[in-house]
Amino acid sequence: MADAFNFELVSPERLLVSEKVSEVVIPATLGEMTVLANHAPTMTTIKPGVVTVKLASGKVDKYVVFGGFADILPTSCTLLAESAVLATDLTRDTLQHRIDATRAQIGNATSDEHKTKLEHFLAELTHINGAVIPG
C-alpha cells in the first residue's frame, strides 16, 4: 500500500476534504500533476478542472475546482480553491451559468490581456462541461 499523507481541499465556503490520502491528481496550470507522499515541496496555481482524490482506504472521490493554489510538502498537500464542489453535485445549470457569466465578462473586458485570460477560463469551463457533466 502506498504511503499516506494529509490532504485538505478548502474553498472560501467550506472545508471539503481533510483526510489521509494515498494520491491526489490536480489540474495544475502547467499540466495535470499527481501528488504522492514524500513529494518535493512545490507551490503551483490551479486551473479549472477535476481533482481526483484517492483516500488511504482506497475510495476515490472527484471534485471540480475553479482555480486556486496548491501547497505541496512531503507530508501534506493543501489545495486552496477559488471555488470547489463534489463532482457529483455539479449540475449542468450551475456550470452553464458560469459559462454565460464568463462570456459576458469577455464582452466587457477592458484589455487584451484580460480578454485572453477570460477566453482561456471559458475554454477550461467548456472542457469541464464535456468531461464531467453527463450528456
C-alpha positions as YAML, in Angstrom:
chain: A
units: angstrom
residues:
- id: 1
  name: MET
  ca: [0.00, 0.00, 0.00]
- id: 2
  name: ALA
  ca: [1.27, 3.48, -0.86]
- id: 3
  name: ASP
  ca: [2.27, 5.82, 1.93]
- id: 4
  name: ALA
  ca: [-0.50, 8.13, 3.09]
- id: 5
  name: PHE
  ca: [-0.25, 11.88, 3.57]
- id: 6
  name: ASN
  ca: [-2.59, 14.63, 4.72]
- id: 7
  name: PHE
  ca: [-4.73, 16.35, 2.09]
- id: 8
  name: GLU
  ca: [-7.03, 19.32, 2.52]
- id: 9
  name: LEU
  ca: [-9.26, 20.88, -0.11]
- id: 10
  name: VAL
  ca: [-10.53, 24.25, 1.04]
- id: 11
  name: SER
  ca: [-12.82, 26.75, -0.68]
- id: 12
  name: PRO
  ca: [-13.95, 30.11, 0.70]
- id: 13
  name: GLU
  ca: [-17.29, 28.49, 1.53]
- id: 14
  name: ARG
  ca: [-16.05, 25.42, 3.40]
- id: 15
  name: LEU
  ca: [-13.53, 22.67, 4.04]
- id: 16
  name: LEU
  ca: [-14.40, 19.95, 1.51]
- id: 17
  name: VAL
  ca: [-11.74, 17.36, 2.38]
- id: 18
  name: SER
  ca: [-9.39, 16.80, 5.31]
- id: 19
  name: GLU
  ca: [-8.22, 13.20, 5.05]
- id: 20
  name: LYS
  ca: [-5.29, 10.84, 4.85]
- id: 21
  name: VAL
  ca: [-4.84, 10.03, 1.15]
- id: 22
  name: SER
  ca: [-2.52, 7.93, -0.96]
- id: 23
  name: GLU
  ca: [-2.74, 10.03, -4.14]
- id: 24
  name: VAL
  ca: [-4.16, 13.31, -5.44]
- id: 25
  name: VAL
  ca: [-4.31, 14.37, -9.09]
- id: 26
  name: ILE
  ca: [-4.63, 18.13, -9.51]
- id: 27
  name: PRO
  ca: [-5.16, 20.32, -12.60]
- id: 28
  name: ALA
  ca: [-2.06, 22.48, -12.24]
- id: 29
  name: THR
  ca: [-1.79, 25.42, -14.62]
- id: 30
  name: LEU
  ca: [1.16, 23.85, -16.42]
- id: 31
  name: GLY
  ca: [-0.43, 20.41, -16.65]
- id: 32
  name: GLU
  ca: [-2.04, 17.65, -14.64]
- id: 33
  name: MET
  ca: [0.03, 16.73, -11.60]
- id: 34
  name: THR
  ca: [-0.03, 13.61, -9.41]
- id: 35
  name: VAL
  ca: [0.90, 14.14, -5.78]
- id: 36
  name: LEU
  ca: [2.14, 11.22, -3.68]
- id: 37
  name: ALA
  ca: [3.68, 11.01, -0.22]
- id: 38
  name: ASN
  ca: [7.21, 12.45, 0.00]
- id: 39
  name: HIS
  ca: [6.60, 14.79, -2.93]
- id: 40
  name: ALA
  ca: [9.14, 17.57, -3.34]
- id: 41
  name: PRO
  ca: [7.97, 20.88, -1.84]
- id: 42
  name: THR
  ca: [6.05, 22.71, -4.56]
- id: 43
  name: MET
  ca: [3.59, 25.56, -4.87]
- id: 44
  name: THR
  ca: [1.51, 25.77, -8.03]
- id: 45
  name: THR
  ca: [-1.52, 27.54, -9.41]
- id: 46
  name: ILE
  ca: [-4.59, 25.50, -10.25]
- id: 47
  name: LYS
  ca: [-6.75, 25.93, -13.34]
- id: 48
  name: PRO
  ca: [-10.41, 24.92, -13.51]
- id: 49
  name: GLY
  ca: [-10.67, 21.17, -13.69]
- id: 50
  name: VAL
  ca: [-11.13, 17.94, -11.79]
- id: 51
  name: VAL
  ca: [-9.22, 16.96, -8.65]
- id: 52
  name: THR
  ca: [-9.12, 13.20, -8.12]
- id: 53
  name: VAL
  ca: [-8.54, 12.14, -4.52]
- id: 54
  name: LYS
  ca: [-7.65, 8.55, -3.61]
- id: 55
  name: LEU
  ca: [-8.24, 8.12, 0.10]
- id: 56
  name: ALA
  ca: [-5.96, 5.87, 2.18]
- id: 57
  name: SER
  ca: [-8.93, 3.46, 2.37]
- id: 58
  name: GLY
  ca: [-8.87, 3.13, -1.44]
- id: 59
  name: LYS
  ca: [-12.08, 5.10, -2.07]
- id: 60
  name: VAL
  ca: [-11.80, 7.64, -4.93]
- id: 61
  name: ASP
  ca: [-13.63, 10.99, -4.89]
- id: 62
  name: LYS
  ca: [-13.65, 13.68, -7.57]
- id: 63
  name: TYR
  ca: [-14.09, 17.42, -7.09]
- id: 64
  name: VAL
  ca: [-14.43, 20.20, -9.63]
- id: 65
  name: VAL
  ca: [-12.34, 23.28, -8.82]
- id: 66
  name: PHE
  ca: [-12.43, 26.69, -10.46]
- id: 67
  name: GLY
  ca: [-8.86, 27.86, -9.94]
- id: 68
  name: GLY
  ca: [-6.69, 28.36, -6.89]
- id: 69
  name: PHE
  ca: [-3.33, 27.34, -5.46]
- id: 70
  name: ALA
  ca: [-1.80, 24.10, -4.17]
- id: 71
  name: ASP
  ca: [0.89, 23.95, -1.50]
- id: 72
  name: ILE
  ca: [2.63, 20.56, -1.61]
- id: 73
  name: LEU
  ca: [5.00, 19.28, 1.07]
- id: 74
  name: PRO
  ca: [6.46, 15.79, 1.62]
- id: 75
  name: THR
  ca: [3.83, 15.05, 4.29]
- id: 76
  name: SER
  ca: [0.85, 17.07, 3.06]
- id: 77
  name: CYS
  ca: [-0.95, 18.84, 0.24]
- id: 78
  name: THR
  ca: [-3.29, 21.76, 0.72]
- id: 79
  name: LEU
  ca: [-5.38, 22.99, -2.20]
- id: 80
  name: LEU
  ca: [-6.93, 26.43, -1.71]
- id: 81
  name: ALA
  ca: [-9.62, 26.62, -4.37]
- id: 82
  name: GLU
  ca: [-11.35, 29.78, -5.55]
- id: 83
  name: SER
  ca: [-14.47, 27.61, -5.66]
- id: 84
  name: ALA
  ca: [-14.96, 23.84, -5.45]
- id: 85
  name: VAL
  ca: [-17.75, 21.28, -5.47]
- id: 86
  name: LEU
  ca: [-18.03, 17.50, -5.33]
- id: 87
  name: ALA
  ca: [-18.18, 16.44, -9.00]
- id: 88
  name: THR
  ca: [-21.44, 14.54, -8.48]
- id: 89
  name: ASP
  ca: [-23.03, 17.72, -7.07]
- id: 90
  name: LEU
  ca: [-22.20, 19.87, -10.10]
- id: 91
  name: THR
  ca: [-25.22, 20.41, -12.32]
- id: 92
  name: ARG
  ca: [-25.34, 21.40, -15.97]
- id: 93
  name: ASP
  ca: [-27.28, 24.56, -14.98]
- id: 94
  name: THR
  ca: [-24.64, 25.64, -12.47]
- id: 95
  name: LEU
  ca: [-21.86, 25.18, -14.97]
- id: 96
  name: GLN
  ca: [-23.82, 26.85, -17.77]
- id: 97
  name: HIS
  ca: [-24.36, 29.87, -15.51]
- id: 98
  name: ARG
  ca: [-20.57, 30.15, -15.03]
- id: 99
  name: ILE
  ca: [-20.02, 29.82, -18.80]
- id: 100
  name: ASP
  ca: [-22.61, 32.52, -19.56]
- id: 101
  name: ALA
  ca: [-21.15, 34.87, -16.94]
- id: 102
  name: THR
  ca: [-17.65, 34.40, -18.36]
- id: 103
  name: ARG
  ca: [-18.90, 35.11, -21.91]
- id: 104
  name: ALA
  ca: [-20.46, 38.36, -20.64]
- id: 105
  name: GLN
  ca: [-17.18, 39.32, -18.95]
- id: 106
  name: ILE
  ca: [-15.28, 38.71, -22.20]
- id: 107
  name: GLY
  ca: [-17.58, 41.20, -23.93]
- id: 108
  name: ASN
  ca: [-16.76, 43.78, -21.25]
- id: 109
  name: ALA
  ca: [-13.02, 43.12, -20.99]
- id: 110
  name: THR
  ca: [-11.03, 46.35, -20.75]
- id: 111
  name: SER
  ca: [-7.73, 44.99, -22.09]
- id: 112
  name: ASP
  ca: [-6.49, 42.32, -24.47]
- id: 113
  name: GLU
  ca: [-4.68, 40.59, -21.60]
- id: 114
  name: HIS
  ca: [-7.86, 40.39, -19.51]
- id: 115
  name: LYS
  ca: [-9.86, 39.18, -22.51]
- id: 116
  name: THR
  ca: [-7.28, 36.46, -23.24]
- id: 117
  name: LYS
  ca: [-7.37, 35.23, -19.62]
- id: 118
  name: LEU
  ca: [-11.16, 35.09, -19.72]
- id: 119
  name: GLU
  ca: [-11.10, 33.21, -23.03]
- id: 120
  name: HIS
  ca: [-8.73, 30.61, -21.50]
- id: 121
  name: PHE
  ca: [-11.04, 30.32, -18.48]
- id: 122
  name: LEU
  ca: [-14.03, 29.86, -20.81]
- id: 123
  name: ALA
  ca: [-12.20, 27.09, -22.69]
- id: 124
  name: GLU
  ca: [-11.48, 25.32, -19.39]
- id: 125
  name: LEU
  ca: [-15.12, 25.63, -18.30]
- id: 126
  name: THR
  ca: [-16.26, 24.22, -21.63]
- id: 127
  name: HIS
  ca: [-13.85, 21.30, -21.19]
- id: 128
  name: ILE
  ca: [-15.26, 20.62, -17.71]
- id: 129
  name: ASN
  ca: [-18.75, 20.72, -19.18]
- id: 130
  name: GLY
  ca: [-17.84, 17.99, -21.66]
- id: 131
  name: ALA
  ca: [-15.74, 15.90, -19.27]
- id: 132
  name: VAL
  ca: [-17.78, 15.93, -16.07]
- id: 133
  name: ILE
  ca: [-21.44, 16.53, -16.88]
- id: 134
  name: PRO
  ca: [-23.11, 13.51, -18.50]
- id: 135
  name: GLY
  ca: [-24.90, 14.23, -21.77]
...
